[in-house]
Each structure stands twice: as C-alpha cells, then as structure tokens.
Amino acid sequence: MRKLSAILLFAFLVCFAGRSPAQEVFTKPNATHLTSFDFKMLTGGIILIKARVSDKPDSLNFVLDTGSGGISLDSQTVAKLRIPNTMTDRSIRGIAGVRKVRFSFNQQLHLPGLTVDSLDFHINDYAILTSAYGVKIDGIIGYSFLSRYIVHIDYDSLRIHVYTPGNFKYPRGGFVIRPFLLTIPVFLATVGDESSVHSRFYFDTGAGMCLLLSKEFAEDSAIISKRRKWYPSQAQGLGGKASMMQGVVKHVRIGNFKFKKVPAYIFEDEYNITAYPYLAGIVGNDILRRFNIILNYPQKDMYLMPNSHLRDKFDYSYTGLGIYAYDNVIEVEDIMEGSPAAKAGFKRGDIILAVNNNFSGDIQTYKHLMQIPGARVQFLVMRDGLPHLLEMKVGNILKRK
C-alpha cells in the first residue's frame, strides 16, 4: 500500500508539473548606476539641473518635474539656439491655460555622465517662471526622461543618482507608494481640517508649494474649517498667473507620516487639470522635499525616506506682494487688496533696489527675507525716478479669523 501511494504521489507530481506554465523563472538584472550629479534647489523645493540639448554647446537650466507628462523647452531658448521645431495639433494644459504646442522631434539630452536619445521636446513659454525665480528656466524634464530610468533624488546632499531599470534594493527607513502612473503619478494622501478626506493627488515635484486643492473639492467635501481665514494670492504656471486663496489645513498624511498645520492653496480649476472628482489636487515639493525620493517608474513605484528636512518649519508668511525679475531689475507687479503689501504702500511698477539693506538684486534672497511672519521688512524702491523707503509687516496665515 505504501508503495502504491508513493507511485500515485509521483504520478500526481509529474502530471501537475506538466500543467505548470513554466519550469524556469527569469529574473530581471540588477539596476546599474549610470551617473550622479548635483542640483540646485529654488524657493518651494523646485529642483534645477544643468543639461545640454543635442549639438548645442550651451548649458541650460531644467526643472525636474514629476508633474510634466513629457519634456519641454522654453520658446526663447529654442529661438536663441535655433533649434528646429514644428507646429502640431497637440495641446497641453496647465493651471492658467490650454494651448497648442510646437515640437522639436528626435533630440538628445546631455546630462552629466548620461546622454538620453530620441526625445520629442514640446515648446512652451517659460518667461513667467524665469521672472518669478530670477533664474533662466530653459525647460522642464518630466515623464519622457523619468520613465526610462530609476532616479534617486537626495535632498540631503543635493544630488541626483540615475540607474538602469532592474532589481533595486531600497534602503531601510522609508516606505513604498505605488501610484497610478500614466504619465503623471497619482497617489493617495489624507487631508484634514474640519474633516478628514482620503483622496487622490498628483505627486508633483515641479509645484513649489505644499498643497493645492481644487475649489470644487474643497466645497463638496466641506473639508475646510470656517474658522480659518484665507488670503488672496497668486501662483505661476503654464499659461501665466492664476488667482488663488492661501491658508492652512490642519494636517496632511502621506504614508505613516503626518504633517500638521500645512500651508495650502485653493484655486478655481478652470482648465480642469485635477480632473475633479477624480483628483482632489496636488501635493507639491515643499512637502515632498522632506523625503529622499526614489522614482522607479519602470517598476511603477516610488520610495520615500524621511531626510534631515522632515521637521523643517513651514512657510506661514503672507505679503500679498508679487515681484518678478526682468533684465536684472526686480519689479513689483502684483499687490493683493488689503494685504501687507497694500498697507505698506507698494505700487505696481515699483523697482526694488534693496531689502533690509541687501542690495544683491537676488530675488531668491529677497523672497527669503520676506518669509518671517511678524517681521518688519524695509524696502528701498525706485518710483517715478525717485527713491522711496517702505516698511512692511509680514502677515501670518496661521492666524484665525
């Protein structure tokens, strides 16, 4: 009987093995390190990297942006470098507009230690971004690059590491998120204020803010506390400027990490970039930079590991002052009604010569000097050919009504 049982068991195993789909398991090769290079971080955590295009010798400034579904070049840069391009029927959409775009096909991107071939750059006008950051923005690098590699963004060392697709061992101490990934990653996060809502958000390293909520989501979810005060503001994006309201939400949770009293914007999503009700809004890089991030698009996951910026203070300052850099001149363009800037007496067209006796003309420095709630900041401005001294007390969006 034991012999018969052994024969039957052997026959069963042979038959089962015969029906199995495969006798060999093929594994992916290990990811291989290709290159590492430095990046610069602008206001709001924006990532700026240097690269060249095809046979052009000029070193250009690109924003690394998970919120971009492709790769792009600034129209002025294209004209200056005489990069060939063609009008198409394709359109792109941003927070401030929708437009048809030109493309420059089959180009190369030369990063330090890495050349990426066969790229189709769409052409867009980034003059508003250049003037807002005071640094020439020549283009944006998004999905067309990120989809080909494993990209590790290290905010502690301000370096980016690029690997081939393959088996990759994540370091300890972080967590994996598995976004829905078509061209722009969409992931789940929790936002709480009057109530808590678990919803979908764009994972957007190109957004220099913490959180952006569509007005429809905020109203339908009744998430925003009526006890909080919201302030008129603006943001820059594709198509120009967009009016928003600036304030604070009680908390934002990503994975196991909960951030309290998070600065946020609410905007009228006229061009439906959030595809509400599918998405609630955008989680931007002033939150995401608090993690060292591994973008593994080939495997459709991302790894976030808390870094030394995890507990950095949020920016609660409010000025209502929009300043932009044009040809080495910093000019006042926007003054929100009833804002600290309006109360200080700023006028559109004022030229800022100095802030707190700093005559550097560096718009990034000037913006940092205005990010201390309650501080009294002195300005030397030129108006109608005459110098004027203005003093502004920086507001605080944490204050309730």
TIDO-223220 format. One record per residue (C-alpha): residue number from 1; x negated, y negated, z negated. Coordinates in steps of 0.1 Angstrom, whole numbers, padded with zeros to 4 digits, m for minus. Last residue first. Layout:
<nodes>
(node NUM; (X; Y; Z));
...
</nodes>
This chain:
<nodes>
(node 401; (0105; m0849; m0118));
(node 400; (0076; m0825; m0125));
(node 399; (0040; m0834; m0123));
(node 398; (0018; m0807; m0108));
(node 397; (0016; m0827; m0076));
(node 396; (m0009; m0852; m0092));
(node 395; (m0015; m0886; m0078));
(node 394; (m0048; m0903; m0071));
(node 393; (m0050; m0939; m0084));
(node 392; (m0060; m0961; m0055));
(node 391; (m0082; m0992; m0056));
(node 390; (m0087; m1014; m0026));
(node 389; (m0116; m1038; m0018));
(node 388; (m0113; m1057; 0015));
(node 387; (m0138; m1066; 0042));
(node 386; (m0128; m1089; 0071));
(node 385; (m0127; m1083; 0108));
(node 384; (m0089; m1078; 0109));
(node 383; (m0093; m1051; 0082));
(node 382; (m0125; m1035; 0071));
(node 381; (m0122; m1012; 0041));
(node 380; (m0142; m1008; 0009));
(node 379; (m0124; m0982; m0012));
(node 378; (m0123; m0976; m0049));
(node 377; (m0109; m0944; m0064));
(node 376; (m0091; m0943; m0097));
(node 375; (m0089; m0907; m0108));
(node 374; (m0056; m0892; m0120));
(node 373; (m0058; m0861; m0099));
(node 372; (m0093; m0856; m0086));
(node 371; (m0093; m0847; m0049));
(node 370; (m0100; m0881; m0035));
(node 369; (m0138; m0878; m0038));
(node 368; (m0136; m0845; m0019));
(node 367; (m0119; m0863; 0010));
(node 366; (m0147; m0889; 0012));
(node 365; (m0173; m0862; 0013));
(node 364; (m0156; m0844; 0042));
(node 363; (m0151; m0877; 0060));
(node 362; (m0189; m0884; 0060));
(node 361; (m0194; m0921; 0066));
(node 360; (m0223; m0920; 0041));
(node 359; (m0215; m0953; 0025));
(node 358; (m0206; m0939; m0010));
(node 357; (m0199; m0969; m0032));
(node 356; (m0168; m0952; m0046));
(node 355; (m0155; m0947; m0010));
(node 354; (m0172; m0967; 0017));
(node 353; (m0166; m0983; 0051));
(node 352; (m0131; m0971; 0057));
(node 351; (m0116; m0989; 0087));
(node 350; (m0080; m0999; 0082));
(node 349; (m0059; m0993; 0113));
(node 348; (m0027; m0984; 0094));
(node 347; (m0025; m1004; 0062));
(node 346; (m0036; m0995; 0027));
(node 345; (m0021; m1015; m0001));
(node 344; (m0029; m0993; m0032));
(node 343; (0009; m0986; m0036));
(node 342; (0010; m0972; 0000));
(node 341; (m0020; m0949; m0007));
(node 340; (m0005; m0937; m0040));
(node 339; (0026; m0927; m0020));
(node 338; (0059; m0945; m0018));
(node 337; (0061; m0941; 0020));
(node 336; (0033; m0919; 0033));
(node 335; (0004; m0937; 0049));
(node 334; (m0010; m0922; 0081));
(node 333; (m0037; m0935; 0104));
(node 332; (m0065; m0949; 0083));
(node 331; (m0098; m0949; 0103));
(node 330; (m0132; m0934; 0097));
(node 329; (m0157; m0946; 0124));
(node 328; (m0185; m0924; 0137));
(node 327; (m0168; m0921; 0171));
(node 326; (m0134; m0913; 0157));
(node 325; (m0130; m0898; 0122));
(node 324; (m0095; m0895; 0107));
(node 323; (m0078; m0905; 0075));
(node 322; (m0042; m0897; 0064));
(node 321; (m0034; m0911; 0029));
(node 320; (m0004; m0897; 0010));
(node 319; (m0028; m0895; m0020));
(node 318; (m0019; m0863; m0038));
(node 317; (m0043; m0842; m0058));
(node 316; (m0034; m0808; m0070));
(node 315; (m0064; m0790; m0055));
(node 314; (m0066; m0755; m0070));
(node 313; (m0093; m0747; m0096));
(node 312; (m0117; m0720; m0087));
(node 311; (m0108; m0687; m0105));
(node 310; (m0115; m0663; m0076));
(node 309; (m0144; m0684; m0063));
(node 308; (m0170; m0659; m0075));
(node 307; (m0155; m0631; m0055));
(node 306; (m0125; m0608; m0056));
(node 305; (m0127; m0580; m0030));
(node 304; (m0102; m0579; m0002));
(node 303; (m0102; m0550; 0024));
(node 302; (m0083; m0552; 0056));
(node 301; (m0065; m0525; 0076));
(node 300; (m0056; m0517; 0112));
(node 299; (m0085; m0492; 0118));
(node 298; (m0098; m0512; 0148));
(node 297; (m0087; m0544; 0130));
(node 296; (m0111; m0539; 0100));
(node 295; (m0113; m0574; 0086));
(node 294; (m0135; m0571; 0055));
(node 293; (m0128; m0600; 0031));
(node 292; (m0147; m0615; 0002));
(node 291; (m0119; m0629; m0019));
(node 290; (m0112; m0664; m0032));
(node 289; (m0115; m0676; 0004));
(node 288; (m0080; m0661; 0009));
(node 287; (m0063; m0686; m0014));
(node 286; (m0076; m0718; 0002));
(node 285; (m0076; m0697; 0034));
(node 284; (m0039; m0698; 0041));
(node 283; (m0009; m0676; 0033));
(node 282; (0017; m0685; 0060));
(node 281; (0054; m0685; 0061));
(node 280; (0085; m0665; 0052));
(node 279; (0084; m0641; 0082));
(node 278; (0110; m0620; 0099));
(node 277; (0137; m0645; 0089));
(node 276; (0122; m0666; 0104));
(node 275; (0100; m0662; 0134));
(node 274; (0071; m0679; 0115));
(node 273; (0061; m0700; 0145));
(node 272; (0097; m0710; 0150));
(node 271; (0090; m0742; 0170));
(node 270; (0110; m0765; 0147));
(node 269; (0097; m0748; 0115));
(node 268; (0107; m0777; 0092));
(node 267; (0079; m0776; 0067));
(node 266; (0074; m0767; 0030));
(node 265; (0038; m0770; 0017));
(node 264; (0023; m0753; m0013));
(node 263; (m0002; m0758; m0042));
(node 262; (m0002; m0727; m0064));
(node 261; (0006; m0730; m0101));
(node 260; (m0004; m0694; m0110));
(node 259; (m0024; m0669; m0088));
(node 258; (m0016; m0632; m0094));
(node 257; (m0039; m0605; m0082));
(node 256; (m0028; m0569; m0080));
(node 255; (m0021; m0570; m0043));
(node 254; (m0015; m0606; m0034));
(node 253; (0008; m0624; m0059));
(node 252; (0017; m0661; m0056));
(node 251; (0029; m0681; m0087));
(node 250; (0049; m0710; m0100));
(node 249; (0051; m0730; m0067));
(node 248; (0036; m0764; m0063));
(node 247; (0043; m0794; m0041));
(node 246; (0038; m0810; m0006));
(node 245; (0066; m0817; 0018));
(node 244; (0058; m0815; 0055));
(node 243; (0056; m0836; 0087));
(node 242; (0037; m0820; 0116));
(node 241; (0007; m0835; 0134));
(node 240; (m0006; m0827; 0168));
(node 239; (0003; m0800; 0194));
(node 238; (m0015; m0771; 0177));
(node 237; (m0021; m0781; 0141));
(node 236; (m0026; m0809; 0116));
(node 235; (m0007; m0813; 0084));
(node 234; (0014; m0841; 0070));
(node 233; (0028; m0852; 0036));
(node 232; (0059; m0863; 0018));
(node 231; (0059; m0852; m0019));
(node 230; (0079; m0825; m0037));
(node 229; (0090; m0829; m0074));
(node 228; (0099; m0798; m0093));
(node 227; (0130; m0793; m0115));
(node 226; (0150; m0780; m0086));
(node 225; (0129; m0749; m0086));
(node 224; (0121; m0735; m0052));
(node 223; (0132; m0699; m0044));
(node 222; (0167; m0706; m0033));
(node 221; (0160; m0677; m0008));
(node 220; (0180; m0694; 0020));
(node 219; (0166; m0729; 0013));
(node 218; (0129; m0719; 0010));
(node 217; (0131; m0695; 0039));
(node 216; (0148; m0721; 0061));
(node 215; (0122; m0747; 0051));
(node 214; (0094; m0725; 0063));
(node 213; (0068; m0719; 0036));
(node 212; (0030; m0728; 0039));
(node 211; (0007; m0716; 0011));
(node 210; (m0029; m0722; 0001));
(node 209; (m0042; m0747; 0026));
(node 208; (m0068; m0749; 0054));
(node 207; (m0050; m0726; 0078));
(node 206; (m0075; m0708; 0100));
(node 205; (m0080; m0679; 0077));
(node 204; (m0043; m0669; 0083));
(node 203; (m0027; m0638; 0069));
(node 202; (0008; m0645; 0082));
(node 201; (0034; m0638; 0056));
(node 200; (0061; m0611; 0049));
(node 199; (0082; m0612; 0018));
(node 198; (0086; m0603; m0019));
(node 197; (0107; m0631; m0035));
(node 196; (0105; m0643; m0070));
(node 195; (0130; m0668; m0085));
(node 194; (0129; m0705; m0095));
(node 193; (0092; m0703; m0086));
(node 192; (0077; m0670; m0073));
(node 191; (0060; m0659; m0041));
(node 190; (0052; m0623; m0036));
(node 189; (0030; m0610; m0007));
(node 188; (0034; m0586; 0022));
(node 187; (0012; m0587; 0053));
(node 186; (0013; m0599; 0089));
(node 185; (m0020; m0599; 0108));
(node 184; (m0020; m0619; 0141));
(node 183; (m0024; m0600; 0174));
(node 182; (m0001; m0570; 0169));
(node 181; (m0011; m0561; 0134));
(node 180; (0014; m0551; 0107));
(node 179; (m0009; m0553; 0077));
(node 178; (m0025; m0525; 0057));
(node 177; (m0040; m0540; 0026));
(node 176; (m0069; m0524; 0008));
(node 175; (m0081; m0533; m0026));
(node 174; (m0113; m0546; m0043));
(node 173; (m0137; m0535; m0070));
(node 172; (m0158; m0510; m0052));
(node 171; (m0174; m0515; m0018));
(node 170; (m0156; m0503; 0013));
(node 169; (m0173; m0474; 0032));
(node 168; (m0168; m0477; 0069));
(node 167; (m0162; m0449; 0094));
(node 166; (m0161; m0465; 0129));
(node 165; (m0158; m0497; 0148));
(node 164; (m0192; m0515; 0153));
(node 163; (m0202; m0539; 0126));
(node 162; (m0204; m0577; 0121));
(node 161; (m0216; m0594; 0089));
(node 160; (m0206; m0630; 0082));
(node 159; (m0225; m0652; 0057));
(node 158; (m0215; m0679; 0033));
(node 157; (m0233; m0661; 0005));
(node 156; (m0204; m0660; m0019));
(node 155; (m0178; m0664; 0008));
(node 154; (m0187; m0631; 0024));
(node 153; (m0166; m0625; 0056));
(node 152; (m0171; m0589; 0068));
(node 151; (m0160; m0583; 0104));
(node 150; (m0154; m0548; 0118));
(node 149; (m0154; m0551; 0155));
(node 148; (m0134; m0553; 0188));
(node 147; (m0101; m0566; 0175));
(node 146; (m0118; m0596; 0158));
(node 145; (m0132; m0610; 0190));
(node 144; (m0100; m0613; 0211));
(node 143; (m0080; m0616; 0179));
(node 142; (m0094; m0650; 0169));
(node 141; (m0122; m0674; 0176));
(node 140; (m0113; m0710; 0179));
(node 139; (m0130; m0737; 0200));
(node 138; (m0152; m0767; 0203));
(node 137; (m0143; m0784; 0170));
(node 136; (m0166; m0814; 0166));
(node 135; (m0169; m0822; 0129));
(node 134; (m0151; m0851; 0111));
(node 133; (m0126; m0826; 0098));
(node 132; (m0094; m0845; 0108));
(node 131; (m0110; m0861; 0139));
(node 130; (m0122; m0828; 0153));
(node 129; (m0088; m0811; 0144));
(node 128; (m0069; m0838; 0162));
(node 127; (m0092; m0836; 0192));
(node 126; (m0085; m0798; 0195));
(node 125; (m0069; m0800; 0230));
(node 124; (m0064; m0764; 0243));
(node 123; (m0079; m0741; 0269));
(node 122; (m0074; m0703; 0268));
(node 121; (m0105; m0683; 0267));
(node 120; (m0105; m0649; 0285));
(node 119; (m0134; m0628; 0272));
(node 118; (m0152; m0601; 0292));
(node 117; (m0184; m0598; 0271));
(node 116; (m0194; m0604; 0235));
(node 115; (m0230; m0611; 0229));
(node 114; (m0245; m0604; 0194));
(node 113; (m0276; m0614; 0175));
(node 112; (m0264; m0650; 0167));
(node 111; (m0231; m0652; 0186));
(node 110; (m0231; m0655; 0224));
(node 109; (m0195; m0655; 0237));
(node 108; (m0192; m0644; 0274));
(node 107; (m0166; m0654; 0300));
(node 106; (m0142; m0633; 0321));
(node 105; (m0115; m0660; 0325));
(node 104; (m0112; m0696; 0316));
(node 103; (m0075; m0702; 0310));
(node 102; (m0052; m0731; 0313));
(node 101; (m0022; m0734; 0290));
(node 100; (0015; m0740; 0289));
(node 99; (0027; m0758; 0258));
(node 98; (0046; m0754; 0226));
(node 97; (0044; m0779; 0197));
(node 96; (0036; m0790; 0162));
(node 95; (0033; m0759; 0141));
(node 94; (0018; m0739; 0170));
(node 93; (0030; m0721; 0202));
(node 92; (0011; m0709; 0232));
(node 91; (0024; m0706; 0268));
(node 90; (0014; m0686; 0298));
(node 89; (0023; m0697; 0333));
(node 88; (m0013; m0703; 0341));
(node 87; (m0037; m0732; 0350));
(node 86; (m0072; m0721; 0359));
(node 85; (m0106; m0727; 0344));
(node 84; (m0143; m0732; 0353));
(node 83; (m0165; m0745; 0325));
(node 82; (m0179; m0779; 0335));
(node 81; (m0197; m0784; 0302));
(node 80; (m0181; m0817; 0295));
(node 79; (m0147; m0807; 0309));
(node 78; (m0146; m0775; 0289));
(node 77; (m0157; m0793; 0257));
(node 76; (m0130; m0819; 0262));
(node 75; (m0104; m0792; 0267));
(node 74; (m0114; m0773; 0235));
(node 73; (m0120; m0736; 0239));
(node 72; (m0099; m0706; 0229));
(node 71; (m0098; m0670; 0217));
(node 70; (m0068; m0648; 0213));
(node 69; (m0039; m0644; 0189));
(node 68; (m0052; m0670; 0165));
(node 67; (m0041; m0669; 0129));
(node 66; (m0071; m0647; 0120));
(node 65; (m0092; m0678; 0127));
(node 64; (m0129; m0682; 0128));
(node 63; (m0133; m0719; 0138));
(node 62; (m0159; m0724; 0165));
(node 61; (m0186; m0751; 0167));
(node 60; (m0208; m0750; 0199));
(node 59; (m0245; m0746; 0206));
(node 58; (m0251; m0759; 0241));
(node 57; (m0271; m0738; 0266));
(node 56; (m0242; m0728; 0288));
(node 55; (m0247; m0695; 0306));
(node 54; (m0218; m0677; 0289));
(node 53; (m0204; m0697; 0259));
(node 52; (m0226; m0704; 0229));
(node 51; (m0219; m0698; 0192));
(node 50; (m0221; m0715; 0158));
(node 49; (m0196; m0708; 0130));
(node 48; (m0171; m0728; 0111));
(node 47; (m0148; m0711; 0085));
(node 46; (m0120; m0733; 0070));
(node 45; (m0119; m0730; 0032));
(node 44; (m0095; m0759; 0026));
(node 43; (m0121; m0785; 0035));
(node 42; (m0149; m0770; 0056));
(node 41; (m0170; m0739; 0050));
(node 40; (m0201; m0734; 0071));
(node 39; (m0212; m0700; 0084));
(node 38; (m0244; m0680; 0084));
(node 37; (m0252; m0650; 0105));
(node 36; (m0253; m0612; 0103));
(node 35; (m0256; m0587; 0132));
(node 34; (m0248; m0553; 0146));
(node 33; (m0244; m0530; 0115));
(node 32; (m0232; m0496; 0126));
(node 31; (m0199; m0480; 0117));
(node 30; (m0201; m0443; 0111));
(node 29; (m0191; m0421; 0140));
(node 28; (m0155; m0410; 0141));
(node 27; (m0147; m0374; 0132));
(node 26; (m0137; m0345; 0154));
(node 25; (m0120; m0316; 0137));
(node 24; (m0123; m0282; 0153));
(node 23; (m0098; m0253; 0153));
(node 22; (m0070; m0273; 0167));
(node 21; (m0032; m0273; 0170));
(node 20; (m0026; m0242; 0148));
(node 19; (m0005; m0215; 0165));
(node 18; (m0033; m0190; 0169));
(node 17; (m0044; m0197; 0133));
(node 16; (m0009; m0187; 0121));
(node 15; (m0010; m0155; 0141));
(node 14; (m0045; m0146; 0128));
(node 13; (m0035; m0155; 0092));
(node 12; (m0004; m0134; 0094));
(node 11; (m0023; m0104; 0109));
(node 10; (m0048; m0106; 0081));
(node 9; (m0020; m0107; 0055));
(node 8; (m0004; m0077; 0071));
(node 7; (m0036; m0058; 0071));
(node 6; (m0043; m0066; 0035));
(node 5; (m0008; m0056; 0025));
(node 4; (m0012; m0023; 0043));
(node 3; (m0045; m0016; 0025));
(node 2; (m0028; m0024; m0009));
(node 1; (0000; 0000; 0000));
</nodes>
